[in-house]
Amino acid sequence: MASPAASPPRTEAPVDRRRSTTPSPSRAADDRRLWGLSRGDRWFLSVMLAVLAGLLAMHYRRDAARESEPVAVVRPQSPDYVFQLDPNTATWVEWTQLDGIGGTLAKRIVAHREEHGPFRTPEDLGRVKGIGPKTLDKMRPHLAFTSAEDAP
């Protein structure tokens, strides 16, 4: 057998390695689909994203225009103004407006009133657990009793 170097060179037709300018049918289908979306899907998605961006911009501009100064609550310090409540009609929320009365004690006062009837005097409030003489003295200026017949 002859050595490979001694064999005559092959004569083959030259291979054109350039890409074809016409896409194959499978490649044309791939070009129409991007991320699994057809051309119509991509168009619809683009329009919806543009609408969403426009709505977000409008919302941001409207919120920016609505910004205002924070509300400042000023409580009068003059002795002419005294918050008063009727112990027989006040809700627990109204009771919490008084200094030293929290939500739990306020609910206890309302529950006591519903269970035992209306309060006739400020001293009747002393029967509620959690109200001692000091708390009662702090509450006195804020209590405005109506007549006992008006009480529920």
N, CA, C and O atoms as a GROMACS GRO file, in nm:
protein
  608
    1MET      N    1   0.082  -0.116   0.000
    1MET     CA    2   0.000   0.000   0.000
    1MET      C    3   0.087   0.123   0.000
    1MET      O    4   0.193   0.127   0.062
    2ALA      N    5   0.041   0.218  -0.068
    2ALA     CA    6   0.122   0.340  -0.080
    2ALA      C    7   0.096   0.430   0.038
    2ALA      O    8  -0.011   0.427   0.100
    3SER      N    9   0.193   0.508   0.066
    3SER     CA   10   0.178   0.600   0.179
    3SER      C   11   0.081   0.712   0.143
    3SER      O   12   0.068   0.747   0.025
    4PRO      N   13   0.014   0.768   0.242
    4PRO     CA   14  -0.084   0.873   0.212
    4PRO      C   15  -0.020   0.995   0.148
    4PRO      O   16  -0.085   1.064   0.070
    5ALA      N   17   0.102   1.022   0.178
    5ALA     CA   18   0.166   1.140   0.120
    5ALA      C   19   0.190   1.120  -0.028
    5ALA      O   20   0.196   1.219  -0.102
    6ALA      N   21   0.203   0.999  -0.073
    6ALA     CA   22   0.233   0.973  -0.213
    6ALA      C   23   0.110   0.967  -0.298
    6ALA      O   24   0.121   0.965  -0.421
    7SER      N   25  -0.010   0.964  -0.238
    7SER     CA   26  -0.130   0.953  -0.319
    7SER      C   27  -0.160   1.086  -0.386
    7SER      O   28  -0.127   1.191  -0.332
    8PRO      N   29  -0.221   1.083  -0.502
    8PRO     CA   30  -0.248   1.207  -0.574
    8PRO      C   31  -0.357   1.288  -0.503
    8PRO      O   32  -0.445   1.229  -0.440
    9PRO      N   33  -0.353   1.418  -0.510
    9PRO     CA   34  -0.454   1.502  -0.445
    9PRO      C   35  -0.592   1.479  -0.506
    9PRO      O   36  -0.605   1.455  -0.626
   10ARG      N   37  -0.690   1.488  -0.424
   10ARG     CA   38  -0.827   1.470  -0.470
   10ARG      C   39  -0.872   1.594  -0.544
   10ARG      O   40  -0.830   1.705  -0.514
   11THR      N   41  -0.952   1.573  -0.635
   11THR     CA   42  -1.009   1.687  -0.708
   11THR      C   43  -1.158   1.690  -0.679
   11THR      O   44  -1.235   1.614  -0.738
   12GLU      N   45  -1.198   1.777  -0.589
   12GLU     CA   46  -1.339   1.791  -0.554
   12GLU      C   47  -1.384   1.930  -0.593
   12GLU      O   48  -1.305   2.023  -0.610
   13ALA      N   49  -1.512   1.941  -0.606
   13ALA     CA   50  -1.568   2.073  -0.638
   13ALA      C   51  -1.556   2.160  -0.513
   13ALA      O   52  -1.576   2.112  -0.402
   14PRO      N   53  -1.524   2.287  -0.533
   14PRO     CA   54  -1.512   2.376  -0.416
   14PRO      C   55  -1.649   2.390  -0.346
   14PRO      O   56  -1.754   2.396  -0.410
   15VAL      N   57  -1.642   2.396  -0.212
   15VAL     CA   58  -1.764   2.408  -0.130
   15VAL      C   59  -1.788   2.555  -0.100
   15VAL      O   60  -1.698   2.625  -0.053
   16ASP      N   61  -1.908   2.602  -0.129
   16ASP     CA   62  -1.944   2.740  -0.100
   16ASP      C   63  -1.997   2.746   0.043
   16ASP      O   64  -2.106   2.695   0.071
   17ARG      N   65  -1.922   2.806   0.132
   17ARG     CA   66  -1.959   2.808   0.273
   17ARG      C   67  -2.037   2.936   0.312
   17ARG      O   68  -2.067   2.956   0.429
   18ARG      N   69  -2.068   3.017   0.219
   18ARG     CA   70  -2.150   3.135   0.247
   18ARG      C   71  -2.293   3.093   0.275
   18ARG      O   72  -2.343   2.994   0.222
   19ARG      N   73  -2.361   3.175   0.362
   19ARG     CA   74  -2.501   3.145   0.395
   19ARG      C   75  -2.591   3.184   0.281
   19ARG      O   76  -2.563   3.276   0.204
   20SER      N   77  -2.695   3.113   0.273
   20SER     CA   78  -2.793   3.141   0.170
   20SER      C   79  -2.874   3.263   0.212
   20SER      O   80  -2.904   3.279   0.330
   21THR      N   81  -2.909   3.348   0.120
   21THR     CA   82  -2.986   3.468   0.152
   21THR      C   83  -3.134   3.438   0.165
   21THR      O   84  -3.208   3.518   0.222
   22THR      N   85  -3.179   3.328   0.114
   22THR     CA   86  -3.320   3.292   0.129
   22THR      C   87  -3.332   3.198   0.248
   22THR      O   88  -3.267   3.094   0.254
   23PRO      N   89  -3.417   3.237   0.344
   23PRO     CA   90  -3.430   3.151   0.462
   23PRO      C   91  -3.503   3.022   0.430
   23PRO      O   92  -3.590   3.017   0.343
   24SER      N   93  -3.467   2.921   0.501
   24SER     CA   94  -3.536   2.794   0.483
   24SER      C   95  -3.675   2.808   0.546
   24SER      O   96  -3.696   2.896   0.629
   25PRO      N   97  -3.768   2.723   0.509
   25PRO     CA   98  -3.904   2.735   0.564
   25PRO      C   99  -3.906   2.727   0.718
   25PRO      O  100  -3.984   2.799   0.781
   26SER      N  101  -3.824   2.643   0.777
   26SER     CA  102  -3.825   2.631   0.922
   26SER      C  103  -3.766   2.758   0.985
   26SER      O  104  -3.811   2.801   1.092
   27ARG      N  105  -3.665   2.818   0.920
   27ARG     CA  106  -3.607   2.941   0.974
   27ARG      C  107  -3.705   3.057   0.962
   27ARG      O  108  -3.709   3.143   1.050
   28ALA      N  109  -3.784   3.063   0.857
   28ALA     CA  110  -3.883   3.169   0.840
   28ALA      C  111  -3.988   3.159   0.951
   28ALA      O  112  -4.033   3.262   1.002
   29ALA      N  113  -4.026   3.040   0.988
   29ALA     CA  114  -4.123   3.023   1.097
   29ALA      C  115  -4.062   3.067   1.229
   29ALA      O  116  -4.131   3.124   1.313
   30ASP      N  117  -3.933   3.041   1.249
   30ASP     CA  118  -3.866   3.082   1.372
   30ASP      C  119  -3.857   3.234   1.381
   30ASP      O  120  -3.868   3.290   1.490
   31ASP      N  121  -3.836   3.302   1.267
   31ASP     CA  122  -3.828   3.447   1.268
   31ASP      C  123  -3.961   3.511   1.307
   31ASP      O  124  -3.963   3.618   1.368
   32ARG      N  125  -4.072   3.446   1.273
   32ARG     CA  126  -4.202   3.500   1.307
   32ARG      C  127  -4.237   3.478   1.453
   32ARG      O  128  -4.330   3.541   1.503
   33ARG      N  129  -4.169   3.393   1.521
   33ARG     CA  130  -4.198   3.364   1.660
   33ARG      C  131  -4.079   3.403   1.746
   33ARG      O  132  -3.967   3.356   1.725
   34LEU      N  133  -4.104   3.490   1.842
   34LEU     CA  134  -4.002   3.532   1.936
   34LEU      C  135  -4.057   3.505   2.075
   34LEU      O  136  -4.164   3.554   2.110
   35TRP      N  137  -3.988   3.428   2.152
   35TRP     CA  138  -4.032   3.386   2.286
   35TRP      C  139  -4.166   3.314   2.280
   35TRP      O  140  -4.246   3.320   2.374
   36GLY      N  141  -4.190   3.247   2.172
   36GLY     CA  142  -4.315   3.174   2.158
   36GLY      C  143  -4.433   3.260   2.122
   36GLY      O  144  -4.547   3.213   2.127
   37LEU      N  145  -4.410   3.386   2.085
   37LEU     CA  146  -4.518   3.478   2.050
   37LEU      C  147  -4.518   3.504   1.901
   37LEU      O  148  -4.413   3.523   1.840
   38SER      N  149  -4.634   3.504   1.844
   38SER     CA  150  -4.645   3.536   1.702
   38SER      C  151  -4.631   3.688   1.684
   38SER      O  152  -4.626   3.763   1.781
   39ARG      N  153  -4.626   3.729   1.560
   39ARG     CA  154  -4.611   3.871   1.531
   39ARG      C  155  -4.730   3.951   1.585
   39ARG      O  156  -4.711   4.060   1.639
   40GLY      N  157  -4.850   3.899   1.571
   40GLY     CA  158  -4.969   3.966   1.623
   40GLY      C  159  -4.967   3.974   1.776
   40GLY      O  160  -5.009   4.074   1.834
   41ASP      N  161  -4.919   3.866   1.840
   41ASP     CA  162  -4.910   3.867   1.987
   41ASP      C  163  -4.812   3.974   2.035
   41ASP      O  164  -4.837   4.045   2.132
   42ARG      N  165  -4.699   3.983   1.965
   42ARG     CA  166  -4.600   4.084   2.003
   42ARG      C  167  -4.655   4.225   1.984
   42ARG      O  168  -4.631   4.313   2.067
   43TRP      N  169  -4.730   4.247   1.877
   43TRP     CA  170  -4.790   4.378   1.853
   43TRP      C  171  -4.890   4.412   1.964
   43TRP      O  172  -4.886   4.523   2.018
   44PHE      N  173  -4.978   4.318   1.998
   44PHE     CA  174  -5.077   4.340   2.103
   44PHE      C  175  -5.008   4.367   2.236
   44PHE      O  176  -5.049   4.457   2.310
   45LEU      N  177  -4.906   4.291   2.268
   45LEU     CA  178  -4.834   4.309   2.393
   45LEU      C  179  -4.766   4.446   2.397
   45LEU      O  180  -4.766   4.511   2.501
   46SER      N  181  -4.711   4.491   2.287
   46SER     CA  182  -4.647   4.623   2.281
   46SER      C  183  -4.749   4.734   2.304
   46SER      O  184  -4.722   4.829   2.378
   47VAL      N  185  -4.866   4.723   2.243
   47VAL     CA  186  -4.970   4.824   2.261
   47VAL      C  187  -5.016   4.826   2.407
   47VAL      O  188  -5.031   4.934   2.465
   48MET      N  189  -5.038   4.709   2.465
   48MET     CA  190  -5.084   4.704   2.605
   48MET      C  191  -4.978   4.760   2.700
   48MET      O  192  -5.013   4.827   2.797
   49LEU      N  193  -4.852   4.734   2.676
   49LEU     CA  194  -4.746   4.789   2.760
   49LEU      C  195  -4.740   4.942   2.747
   49LEU      O  196  -4.715   5.012   2.846
   50ALA      N  197  -4.762   4.993   2.627
   50ALA     CA  198  -4.764   5.138   2.608
   50ALA      C  199  -4.883   5.200   2.682
   50ALA      O  200  -4.868   5.305   2.744
   51VAL      N  201  -4.999   5.137   2.676
   51VAL     CA  202  -5.117   5.187   2.748
   51VAL      C  203  -5.090   5.184   2.898
   51VAL      O  204  -5.122   5.280   2.969
   52LEU      N  205  -5.032   5.076   2.948
   52LEU     CA  206  -5.000   5.065   3.090
   52LEU      C  207  -4.902   5.173   3.134
   52LEU      O  208  -4.919   5.233   3.240
   53ALA      N  209  -4.801   5.197   3.053
   53ALA     CA  210  -4.705   5.302   3.086
   53ALA      C  211  -4.773   5.439   3.089
   53ALA      O  212  -4.742   5.522   3.175
   54GLY      N  213  -4.865   5.464   2.996
   54GLY     CA  214  -4.939   5.590   2.996
   54GLY      C  215  -5.026   5.606   3.118
   54GLY      O  216  -5.032   5.714   3.177
   55LEU      N  217  -5.095   5.499   3.157
   55LEU     CA  218  -5.180   5.505   3.276
   55LEU      C  219  -5.097   5.526   3.402
   55LEU      O  220  -5.137   5.603   3.490
   56LEU      N  221  -4.984   5.460   3.412
   56LEU     CA  222  -4.897   5.480   3.529
   56LEU      C  223  -4.845   5.623   3.535
   56LEU      O  224  -4.836   5.681   3.644
   57ALA      N  225  -4.812   5.680   3.421
   57ALA     CA  226  -4.765   5.819   3.417
   57ALA      C  227  -4.876   5.914   3.461
   57ALA      O  228  -4.850   6.009   3.536
   58MET      N  229  -4.999   5.890   3.415
   58MET     CA  230  -5.110   5.975   3.456
   58MET      C  231  -5.135   5.963   3.606
   58MET      O  232  -5.158   6.063   3.673
   59HIS      N  233  -5.130   5.842   3.658
   59HIS     CA  234  -5.151   5.821   3.801
   59HIS      C  235  -5.043   5.892   3.882
   59HIS      O  236  -5.074   5.955   3.983
   60TYR      N  237  -4.920   5.883   3.840
   60TYR     CA  238  -4.811   5.949   3.911
   60TYR      C  239  -4.829   6.101   3.910
   60TYR      O  240  -4.811   6.166   4.013
   61ARG      N  241  -4.865   6.157   3.795
   61ARG     CA  242  -4.883   6.301   3.786
   61ARG      C  243  -4.999   6.348   3.873
   61ARG      O  244  -4.990   6.453   3.937
   62ARG      N  245  -5.108   6.270   3.875
   62ARG     CA  246  -5.223   6.308   3.956
   62ARG      C  247  -5.190   6.300   4.105
   62ARG      O  248  -5.230   6.387   4.182
   63ASP      N  249  -5.118   6.197   4.146
   63ASP     CA  250  -5.079   6.185   4.286
   63ASP      C  251  -4.982   6.296   4.326
   63ASP      O  252  -4.990   6.347   4.437
   64ALA      N  253  -4.892   6.333   4.237
   64ALA     CA  254  -4.796   6.439   4.267
   64ALA      C  255  -4.868   6.573   4.284
   64ALA      O  256  -4.829   6.655   4.366
   65ALA      N  257  -4.973   6.593   4.206
   65ALA     CA  258  -5.049   6.718   4.216
   65ALA      C  259  -5.135   6.722   4.342
   65ALA      O  260  -5.166   6.830   4.393
   66ARG      N  261  -5.173   6.605   4.393
   66ARG     CA  262  -5.259   6.597   4.510
   66ARG      C  263  -5.185   6.614   4.642
   66ARG      O  264  -5.248   6.635   4.746
   67GLU      N  265  -5.056   6.604   4.640
   67GLU     CA  266  -4.981   6.615   4.765
   67GLU      C  267  -5.010   6.750   4.830
   67GLU      O  268  -5.010   6.854   4.764
   68SER      N  269  -5.036   6.744   4.958
   68SER     CA  270  -5.066   6.867   5.031
   68SER      C  271  -4.994   6.862   5.164
   68SER      O  272  -4.928   6.764   5.199
   69GLU      N  273  -5.008   6.968   5.235
   69GLU     CA  274  -4.944   6.978   5.366
   69GLU      C  275  -5.011   6.879   5.461
   69GLU      O  276  -5.131   6.856   5.452
   70PRO      N  277  -4.935   6.822   5.552
   70PRO     CA  278  -4.998   6.732   5.649
   70PRO      C  279  -5.093   6.809   5.740
   70PRO      O  280  -5.073   6.927   5.769
   71VAL      N  281  -5.194   6.740   5.785
   71VAL     CA  282  -5.294   6.803   5.870
   71VAL      C  283  -5.236   6.817   6.010
   71VAL      O  284  -5.185   6.721   6.068
   72ALA      N  285  -5.243   6.936   6.063
   72ALA     CA  286  -5.194   6.961   6.198
   72ALA      C  287  -5.314   6.974   6.291
   72ALA      O  288  -5.404   7.054   6.267
   73VAL      N  289  -5.313   6.894   6.394
   73VAL     CA  290  -5.421   6.899   6.492
   73VAL      C  291  -5.376   6.989   6.606
   73VAL      O  292  -5.277   6.962   6.674
   74VAL      N  293  -5.449   7.096   6.625
   74VAL     CA  294  -5.416   7.191   6.730
   74VAL      C  295  -5.525   7.182   6.835
   74VAL      O  296  -5.642   7.212   6.808
   75ARG      N  297  -5.487   7.143   6.953
   75ARG     CA  298  -5.584   7.136   7.062
   75ARG      C  299  -5.580   7.267   7.139
   75ARG      O  300  -5.472   7.314   7.176
   76PRO      N  301  -5.694   7.324   7.163
   76PRO     CA  302  -5.696   7.452   7.234
   76PRO      C  303  -5.644   7.434   7.376
   76PRO      O  304  -5.679   7.339   7.446
   77GLN      N  305  -5.561   7.526   7.416
   77GLN     CA  306  -5.503   7.522   7.549
   77GLN      C  307  -5.571   7.621   7.643
   77GLN      O  308  -5.532   7.634   7.760
   78SER      N  309  -5.670   7.689   7.593
   78SER     CA  310  -5.735   7.790   7.678
   78SER      C  311  -5.824   7.720   7.780
   78SER      O  312  -5.882   7.615   7.751
   79PRO      N  313  -5.836   7.778   7.897
   79PRO     CA  314  -5.922   7.718   7.999
   79PRO      C  315  -6.071   7.734   7.966
   79PRO      O  316  -6.156   7.676   8.033
   80ASP      N  317  -6.103   7.813   7.863
   80ASP     CA  318  -6.243   7.832   7.825
   80ASP      C  319  -6.303   7.706   7.762
   80ASP      O  320  -6.424   7.686   7.767
   81TYR      N  321  -6.218   7.623   7.704
   81TYR     CA  322  -6.267   7.504   7.634
   81TYR      C  323  -6.240   7.381   7.719
   81TYR      O  324  -6.125   7.354   7.756
   82VAL      N  325  -6.344   7.308   7.749
   82VAL     CA  326  -6.332   7.183   7.824
   82VAL      C  327  -6.416   7.079   7.752
   82VAL      O  328  -6.536   7.097   7.733
   83PHE      N  329  -6.353   6.971   7.713
   83PHE     CA  330  -6.424   6.861   7.649
   83PHE      C  331  -6.514   6.794   7.752
   83PHE      O  332  -6.468   6.754   7.859
   84GLN      N  333  -6.642   6.783   7.719
   84GLN     CA  334  -6.734   6.719   7.812
   84GLN      C  335  -6.811   6.610   7.740
   84GLN      O  336  -6.837   6.617   7.620
   85LEU      N  337  -6.847   6.510   7.818
   85LEU     CA  338  -6.926   6.401   7.763
   85LEU      C  339  -7.029   6.356   7.866
   85LEU      O  340  -7.012   6.375   7.986
   86ASP      N  341  -7.135   6.298   7.814
   86ASP     CA  342  -7.238   6.244   7.902
   86ASP      C  343  -7.202   6.098   7.929
   86ASP      O  344  -7.199   6.018   7.836
   87PRO      N  345  -7.174   6.062   8.052
   87PRO     CA  346  -7.133   5.925   8.083
   87PRO      C  347  -7.237   5.820   8.047
   87PRO      O  348  -7.203   5.703   8.031
   88ASN      N  349  -7.363   5.860   8.034
   88ASN     CA  350  -7.469   5.763   8.005
   88ASN      C  351  -7.492   5.742   7.855
   88ASN      O  352  -7.564   5.650   7.817
   89THR      N  353  -7.433   5.825   7.772
   89THR     CA  354  -7.451   5.807   7.627
   89THR      C  355  -7.319   5.797   7.553
   89THR      O  356  -7.319   5.766   7.434
   90ALA      N  357  -7.208   5.823   7.618
   90ALA     CA  358  -7.078   5.826   7.551
   90ALA      C  359  -7.035   5.684   7.509
   90ALA      O  360  -7.054   5.587   7.582
   91THR      N  361  -6.978   5.677   7.390
   91THR     CA  362  -6.923   5.550   7.342
   91THR      C  363  -6.783   5.533   7.400
   91THR      O  364  -6.728   5.626   7.460
   92TRP      N  365  -6.728   5.416   7.382
   92TRP     CA  366  -6.594   5.392   7.436
   92TRP      C  367  -6.491   5.479   7.365
   92TRP      O  368  -6.388   5.514   7.423
   93VAL      N  369  -6.518   5.515   7.240
   93VAL     CA  370  -6.426   5.601   7.166
   93VAL      C  371  -6.422   5.740   7.229
   93VAL      O  372  -6.316   5.800   7.241
   94GLU      N  373  -6.538   5.791   7.268
   94GLU     CA  374  -6.542   5.922   7.334
   94GLU      C  375  -6.472   5.918   7.469
   94GLU      O  376  -6.407   6.015   7.508
   95TRP      N  377  -6.485   5.809   7.541
   95TRP     CA  378  -6.418   5.798   7.670
   95TRP      C  379  -6.267   5.804   7.655
   95TRP      O  380  -6.198   5.857   7.742
   96THR      N  381  -6.214   5.750   7.546
   96THR     CA  382  -6.068   5.749   7.528
   96THR      C  383  -6.012   5.888   7.504
   96THR      O  384  -5.890   5.907   7.509
   97GLN      N  385  -6.098   5.986   7.479
   97GLN     CA  386  -6.050   6.123   7.459
   97GLN      C  387  -6.005   6.187   7.590
   97GLN      O  388  -5.934   6.287   7.589
   98LEU      N  389  -6.046   6.130   7.700
   98LEU     CA  390  -6.007   6.184   7.830
   98LEU      C  391  -5.868   6.134   7.869
   98LEU      O  392  -5.833   6.019   7.840
   99ASP      N  393  -5.790   6.220   7.934
   99ASP     CA  394  -5.657   6.180   7.980
   99ASP      C  395  -5.669   6.070   8.084
   99ASP      O  396  -5.751   6.078   8.175
  100GLY      N  397  -5.586   5.969   8.069
  100GLY     CA  398  -5.583   5.860   8.166
  100GLY      C  399  -5.682   5.749   8.137
  100GLY      O  400  -5.686   5.650   8.211
  101ILE      N  401  -5.763   5.762   8.033
  101ILE     CA  402  -5.861   5.658   7.998
  101ILE      C  403  -5.816   5.594   7.867
  101ILE      O  404  -5.816   5.659   7.762
  102GLY      N  405  -5.780   5.468   7.875
  102GLY     CA  406  -5.740   5.395   7.755
  102GLY      C  407  -5.858   5.318   7.698
  102GLY      O  408  -5.969   5.325   7.750
  103GLY      N  409  -5.833   5.245   7.593
  103GLY     CA  410  -5.938   5.169   7.526
  103GLY      C  411  -6.000   5.062   7.616
  103GLY      O  412  -6.121   5.044   7.615
  104THR      N  413  -5.917   4.992   7.692
  104THR     CA  414  -5.968   4.885   7.778
  104THR      C  415  -6.058   4.940   7.887
  104THR      O  416  -6.167   4.888   7.910
  105LEU      N  417  -6.014   5.046   7.954
  105LEU     CA  418  -6.095   5.105   8.060
  105LEU      C  419  -6.222   5.167   8.003
  105LEU      O  420  -6.328   5.158   8.066
  106ALA      N  421  -6.213   5.227   7.887
  106ALA     CA  422  -6.331   5.287   7.823
  106ALA      C  423  -6.434   5.179   7.791
  106ALA      O  424  -6.554   5.199   7.813
  107LYS      N  425  -6.391   5.065   7.740
  107LYS     CA  426  -6.485   4.956   7.711
  107LYS      C  427  -6.542   4.900   7.841
  107LYS      O  428  -6.659   4.859   7.844
  108ARG      N  429  -6.463   4.897   7.946
  108ARG     CA  430  -6.512   4.850   8.075
  108ARG      C  431  -6.621   4.943   8.130
  108ARG      O  432  -6.719   4.897   8.189
  109ILE      N  433  -6.604   5.074   8.111
  109ILE     CA  434  -6.705   5.171   8.157
  109ILE      C  435  -6.837   5.149   8.083
  109ILE      O  436  -6.944   5.146   8.144
  110VAL      N  437  -6.829   5.134   7.951
  110VAL     CA  438  -6.950   5.115   7.871
  110VAL      C  439  -7.017   4.982   7.908
  110VAL      O  440  -7.139   4.976   7.919
  111ALA      N  441  -6.939   4.877   7.927
  111ALA     CA  442  -6.996   4.748   7.964
  111ALA      C  443  -7.064   4.755   8.101
  111ALA      O  444  -7.170   4.697   8.120
  112HIS      N  445  -7.003   4.827   8.195
  112HIS     CA  446  -7.062   4.843   8.329
  112HIS      C  447  -7.195   4.918   8.320
  112HIS      O  448  -7.292   4.882   8.386
  113ARG      N  449  -7.198   5.023   8.237
  113ARG     CA  450  -7.321   5.100   8.220
  113ARG      C  451  -7.431   5.015   8.159
  113ARG      O  452  -7.547   5.023   8.201
  114GLU      N  453  -7.397   4.932   8.061
  114GLU     CA  454  -7.497   4.847   7.996
  114GLU      C  455  -7.547   4.738   8.090
  114GLU      O  456  -7.662   4.697   8.082
  115GLU      N  457  -7.460   4.691   8.178
  115GLU     CA  458  -7.497   4.583   8.269
  115GLU      C  459  -7.572   4.633   8.392
  115GLU      O  460  -7.669   4.570   8.434
  116HIS      N  461  -7.531   4.745   8.450
  116HIS     CA  462  -7.586   4.792   8.577
  116HIS      C  463  -7.676   4.916   8.563
  116HIS      O  464  -7.730   4.962   8.663
  117GLY      N  465  -7.691   4.968   8.446
  117GLY     CA  466  -7.778   5.084   8.428
  117GLY      C  467  -7.698   5.214   8.427
  117GLY      O  468  -7.575   5.214   8.439
  118PRO      N  469  -7.770   5.327   8.412
  118PRO     CA  470  -7.703   5.456   8.395
  118PRO      C  471  -7.632   5.503   8.524
  118PRO      O  472  -7.666   5.463   8.636
  119PHE      N  473  -7.533   5.588   8.501
  119PHE     CA  474  -7.463   5.651   8.613
  119PHE      C  475  -7.543   5.774   8.655
  119PHE      O  476  -7.586   5.852   8.570
  120ARG      N  477  -7.565   5.792   8.786
  120ARG     CA  478  -7.641   5.906   8.833
  120ARG      C  479  -7.549   6.018   8.882
  120ARG      O  480  -7.584   6.136   8.872
  121THR      N  481  -7.434   5.982   8.935
  121THR     CA  482  -7.338   6.080   8.987
  121THR      C  483  -7.198   6.039   8.944
  121THR      O  484  -7.176   5.925   8.904
  122PRO      N  485  -7.103   6.132   8.952
  122PRO     CA  486  -6.965   6.095   8.918
  122PRO      C  487  -6.912   5.983   9.008
  122PRO      O  488  -6.828   5.904   8.965
  123GLU      N  489  -6.960   5.974   9.133
  123GLU     CA  490  -6.913   5.871   9.224
  123GLU      C  491  -6.954   5.731   9.178
  123GLU      O  492  -6.890   5.632   9.213
  124ASP      N  493  -7.061   5.722   9.099
  124ASP     CA  494  -7.103   5.592   9.045
  124ASP      C  495  -6.997   5.534   8.952
  124ASP      O  496  -6.985   5.412   8.939
  125LEU      N  497  -6.920   5.620   8.889
  125LEU     CA  498  -6.812   5.572   8.802
  125LEU      C  499  -6.703   5.503   8.882
  125LEU      O  500  -6.628   5.422   8.826
  126GLY      N  501  -6.693   5.532   9.011
  126GLY     CA  502  -6.594   5.469   9.096
  126GLY      C  503  -6.618   5.320   9.113
  126GLY      O  504  -6.528   5.248   9.157
  127ARG      N  505  -6.737   5.272   9.080
  127ARG     CA  506  -6.766   5.129   9.090
  127ARG      C  507  -6.701   5.049   8.977
  127ARG      O  508  -6.690   4.927   8.985
  128VAL      N  509  -6.659   5.118   8.871
  128VAL     CA  510  -6.596   5.049   8.758
  128VAL      C  511  -6.453   5.013   8.796
  128VAL      O  512  -6.378   5.098   8.846
  129LYS      N  513  -6.416   4.888   8.772
  129LYS     CA  514  -6.281   4.843   8.805
  129LYS      C  515  -6.179   4.924   8.724
  129LYS      O  516  -6.189   4.934   8.602
  130GLY      N  517  -6.083   4.982   8.792
  130GLY     CA  518  -5.979   5.061   8.727
  130GLY      C  519  -5.995   5.211   8.746
  130GLY      O  520  -5.905   5.288   8.711
  131ILE      N  521  -6.108   5.253   8.802
  131ILE     CA  522  -6.129   5.395   8.828
  131ILE      C  523  -6.120   5.417   8.979
  131ILE      O  524  -6.206   5.376   9.056
  132GLY      N  525  -6.013   5.484   9.017
  132GLY     CA  526  -5.994   5.517   9.157
  132GLY      C  527  -6.024   5.664   9.182
  132GLY      O  528  -6.071   5.734   9.092
  133PRO      N  529  -5.995   5.711   9.305
  133PRO     CA  530  -6.024   5.852   9.338
  133PRO      C  531  -5.947   5.951   9.251
  133PRO      O  532  -6.002   6.055   9.214
  134LYS      N  533  -5.821   5.920   9.218
  134LYS     CA  534  -5.743   6.015   9.137
  134LYS      C  535  -5.797   6.023   8.995
  134LYS      O  536  -5.810   6.131   8.938
  135THR      N  537  -5.828   5.909   8.938
  135THR     CA  538  -5.883   5.908   8.801
  135THR      C  539  -6.018   5.978   8.800
  135THR      O  540  -6.049   6.053   8.707
  136LEU      N  541  -6.097   5.954   8.900
  136LEU     CA  542  -6.229   6.018   8.909
  136LEU      C  543  -6.216   6.170   8.921
  136LEU      O  544  -6.294   6.243   8.860
  137ASP      N  545  -6.119   6.217   8.997
  137ASP     CA  546  -6.097   6.363   9.009
  137ASP      C  547  -6.054   6.424   8.876
  137ASP      O  548  -6.092   6.536   8.844
  138LYS      N  549  -5.974   6.350   8.798
  138LYS     CA  550  -5.932   6.401   8.667
  138LYS      C  551  -6.048   6.403   8.569
  138LYS      O  552  -6.052   6.486   8.478
  139MET      N  553  -6.146   6.312   8.587
  139MET     CA  554  -6.258   6.304   8.494
  139MET      C  555  -6.369   6.404   8.526
  139MET      O  556  -6.442   6.444   8.435
  140ARG      N  557  -6.383   6.445   8.650
  140ARG     CA  558  -6.496   6.529   8.691
  140ARG      C  559  -6.522   6.650   8.601
  140ARG      O  560  -6.637   6.671   8.562
  141PRO      N  561  -6.421   6.731   8.567
  141PRO     CA  562  -6.452   6.848   8.484
  141PRO      C  563  -6.505   6.813   8.345
  141PRO      O  564  -6.560   6.899   8.277
  142HIS      N  565  -6.489   6.690   8.304
  142HIS     CA  566  -6.529   6.649   8.169
  142HIS      C  567  -6.663   6.578   8.165
  142HIS      O  568  -6.709   6.540   8.057
  143LEU      N  569  -6.725   6.559   8.278
  143LEU     CA  570  -6.852   6.487   8.283
  143LEU      C  571  -6.968   6.585   8.284
  143LEU      O  572  -6.968   6.681   8.361
  144ALA      N  573  -7.067   6.562   8.200
  144ALA     CA  574  -7.189   6.644   8.192
  144ALA      C  575  -7.306   6.550   8.199
  144ALA      O  576  -7.347   6.494   8.097
  145PHE      N  577  -7.361   6.531   8.316
  145PHE     CA  578  -7.473   6.440   8.335
  145PHE      C  579  -7.601   6.506   8.288
  145PHE      O  580  -7.627   6.623   8.316
  146THR      N  581  -7.682   6.428   8.215
  146THR     CA  582  -7.817   6.471   8.182
  146THR      C  583  -7.907   6.412   8.290
  146THR      O  584  -7.860   6.338   8.377
  147SER      N  585  -8.032   6.445   8.286
  147SER     CA  586  -8.120   6.392   8.389
  147SER      C  587  -8.131   6.240   8.377
  147SER      O  588  -8.115   6.186   8.268
  148ALA      N  589  -8.156   6.174   8.485
  148ALA     CA  590  -8.160   6.027   8.489
  148ALA      C  591  -8.272   5.973   8.400
  148ALA      O  592  -8.261   5.862   8.350
  149GLU      N  593  -8.380   6.049   8.381
  149GLU     CA  594  -8.489   6.002   8.296
  149GLU      C  595  -8.447   5.997   8.150
  149GLU      O  596  -8.498   5.915   8.073
  150ASP      N  597  -8.353   6.086   8.111
  150ASP     CA  598  -8.307   6.089   7.972
  150ASP      C  599  -8.212   5.976   7.939
  150ASP      O  600  -8.189   5.944   7.822
  151ALA      N  601  -8.158   5.914   8.043
  151ALA     CA  602  -8.058   5.810   8.022
  151ALA      C  603  -8.123   5.685   7.965
  151ALA      O  604  -8.238   5.656   7.998
  152PRO      N  605  -8.053   5.613   7.880
  152PRO     CA  606  -8.111   5.491   7.819
  152PRO      C  607  -8.123   5.379   7.920
  152PRO      O  608  -8.169   5.270   7.887
   0.00000   0.00000   0.00000
